[in-house]
Amino acid sequence: KVKQMNSIEEATESLLLIYSKLDKSKVEKLIMNLVKKTEDGKFVWKNDPNIKNIAPIPFPPELSRAMWSNINSPVLILFGKETHLKSSNLEEVISHFKDCTYVEIEGAGHNIHHDKPDELVKVMSKFL
């Protein structure tokens, strides 16, 4: 069942738990694009939270490694240094790319574009 929230404020507080580095005013702006109002006046997330639970199609690790090893162009892999989503086998993942640049951005979590947008642009511009 989809979680319903009673107000925009409730949705904002929920999102602040995830975007803890963002000012509340930025989260309040983001929230307007992330929720929709239901017929009964409550709010729900626009995305389908069930998509995060399973892959829509089977994607075994061997397939991703084979695909990565066939990429001939330079690859930039970025992580916020404080992300909770960094893979435990990151070195193994990177080893499959022929030309890979790996960068961690200090002071950023999973949402680098929110946490450190200027640093993100700087790193990407240098790479490009």
N, C-alpha and C positions, 0 to 999 in steps of 0.2 A: 504494500500500500504506500502511496506517495505521501510524504510528510506535508501536512498543511500548517501554515503559520498564520497567526491571527492578525499580524500587522507587518508593515514594512520595517518597523523598528525591531521586531522579533527576528526577521530575516537578516537585518543588518548585524544584530548581535551574534547570530549564528555564523555569519561570514567573517566577523572579526576574530573568531576563534581560529580560522584558517589563515586569514591575512593579518596576522598579528603585527606585522611591521608597518602596515599602512595606517595613515591617519584615518580617523573615523569619517571625516568629510569625503575622502576618496572612496571609501567603502560605500558610503551612502549614494554616491554617484554610480558606482558599479552595480549596485543592487537593482537599480531601475531596469537594467538590461538583463538581469539574471532571473527575475521572478515574473510571474503573471498572476493576475487576479482571477479567482474562480467565480463561478456563478453565485456561490453563497458568500462572497466577499472576503474569502480567505486568500492566502498567497501560497503558491507552490513554485518550486524551481522549474525553469524552462527545460533544463536538460533531463534526461532519463537517468536517474541514479543507478538503475540496473545495468546500464552499459559499462559501468566501472567494475562490475563484479566478474564478468567473463568476456573473453574475446568473442566478437560476433562470428568469426570463422576460426577454425583451428590454425595455429601458427607456431609450429614446433621450433625450438631453438636452432636446429640444424638448417632450417629454411632461412632464418634471418642471417645466420653466419654466412651461408652461401651467397645470399644477396649482398651483404656488406663487402665480401671479398671481391665482388665483381664491380664495385664502384670505382671508377677511374679518376674522378674529379676530387679535388681537396674537400675534406669534410671538417666542419667545426662542431665540436660537442661542447656544450656549455652547461654548467651546473652552478646553482647558487651554493656557496660553501656550506650554508646552513639548511640545505634541503633535507627532507626526510625521505626522499625517493631515490637517492643514489644507489645504484646497483652494487651488491657486494662483490660482483665479479667484473667490475668496471675495466680493469686492466685486460682481462680476457676479451671483453667486448671490443675495446679499442684495437686490440691486436689484429682484428679481422679487416681493418681498413688499411688501404695502401698508403694513404696520405691523410693523416688525421691530426688535427690540432685540438688539444683538450685544454679548456680554461675553466677555472672556478672563480666565481665573482664573490669577493669578500662582502659580508654584510647582507647577502641575498639568500632567500629561501628558494622554494620551487618556482615562484612567480617572479623571476628576475626582472621582467618588463615592468612590474609594479614596484619592486623593492629598490632597484638600482637602474632605472631606465637610461640615464646618461652613460653609466659604465657599460651597459649592454650595447648601446650604439657605438661607443668607442671601440670595444672589442670586435664587434661585427664589421665596422668600417675598416679596421686594421686587417682583418681577415680577407675582406673582399678586395 
